[in-house]
């Protein structure tokens, strides 16, 4: 299903690189928007140069998106810096969920859910039967 399943520690270890790539992507997107805004007023060689710059910036954004995918993460929202990491929690595959600005990966949500359904990692997953929830003991066990 997924090329990689992360532990919390593996996800946390990627955060410095994710911060770098997200900042680079935002800068390239801003530069792209500025170049596209100038395009209607340009002519001749200046226009060709600007079109080349736009192609370069689009390529850089696509390359960064492919790079993130090659790491095994899912960029959900560039503006908020939302990134999901496939993980296994209590026998269920979920997404660890990180938002830029948070010091570590501390939340998760179901595969079919999103940011609105995210829960702290220490909180039991209500989708799992009690006997499969990590860290919980059944009576008589």
Secondary structure, 3 states (H helix, E strand, C coil): CCCCCECHHHHHHHHHHHHHHHHHHHHHHHHHHHHHHHHCCCCHHHHHHHHHHHHHHHHHHHHHHHHHHHHCEEEEECCCCEEEEEEEECCEEEEEEEECCCCCCCEEEECCCCHHHCEECCCCCCCCCHHHCCCCCCCCC
